[in-house]
Each structure stands twice: as C-alpha cells, then as structure tokens.
C-alpha cells in the first residue's frame, strides 16, 4: 500500500505578493510520497480526498498559512482525515441555516462596545440554546462579522495579534468590533 503524505513546498514569495493569492494557495508546490505529480492545489486536494485525507490540510493535520506560521487544521479537527472534515462541513452548513445575518445583527445591537468575536459567538450560542461543540458557532459568527464589516455596519477596533507577511497578511485571534453609526440624513 502506497503512502500518501502530501508535502507543501514554498516558492520564493516576492515582497509585493498579492496577500489573497499567498493565503489562498499561491506560491506553493505539492509533492506526494507516492510519486504522483501534483502541479496545482486542486490536484493535491483531489489526491488527498481520493486517499481519505483532509482536502484542507492535505492530511498534515495543520495548515501552513505562510512560511513559518502553521495552525491546527480546523476543517478536520487536526486529524488529517477526510471523515471529520465532512462532519465539520455538514455542521457548518447547518450553522449557516440557523445563524443568519439578521440574528447576528440583533445580537450585535445588544453588545457593549467594543465587543469581541468570542463574546458575539457566546451570545449567539446562548440565544439559540446550543451547548458548546454542537455547531461551529465561532467560525460562522466570524464569517458574518466580516460580512457586516464589508457592508459598513461594523468596524474592526483592534490591532492584529501577529503580522504574518508584512502588514498585508495578519492574524486576529479574538478581534474587537464596534458598530458604525448610520450616516446622517442628507450626508453622502
């Protein structure tokens, strides 16, 4: 039986590298112990899935975000296996149905400022009567808070915890947010 450990190698990253490309899988090469050529991320993901490995961390149980910074893989609960990843994806799909943007707006309106991501997630969990671990509440709330920020309803109120690649790729562990007041009538 062939071993299917997929290794990620890094190309040289230019100083002006596009941060989305860097975090999203660019500047990487992929190599499997079985010898199958994996020239692109999608090929590495497919090969991982075919061999019952997590398609996010490629079976490594941790994600290397940028060279020198890795974090435990949340998609497979740091197992490197496909089964736990599928369970998490199904749970996140359920969270998308239950934790709506309208629900989060209600929660955010009632929180004292600045409020932390973890506090908003705890309030959502309490409001829905969910025990810890029932659904991936934190990741869903994080995604919705980012959407509210993109829509101009809230703004980030904390500095990053870590700079991973200059000031373009940063890490927030439990960011603080503030509500943005609505514009005055007649103001543009």
Secondary structure, 3 states (H helix, E strand, C coil): CCCCCEEEEECCCCCCCCHHHHHCCCCEEEEECCCCEECCHHHHHHHHHHCCECCCCCCCCEEEEECCEEEECCCCCCCCEHHHHHHHHHHHHHHHHHCCHHHHHHHHHHCCCCEEHHHHHHHHHHHHCCCCCCCCHHHHHHHHHHHHHHCCCEEECCCCCEEEECCCEEECCCCEEEECCCCCCCCC
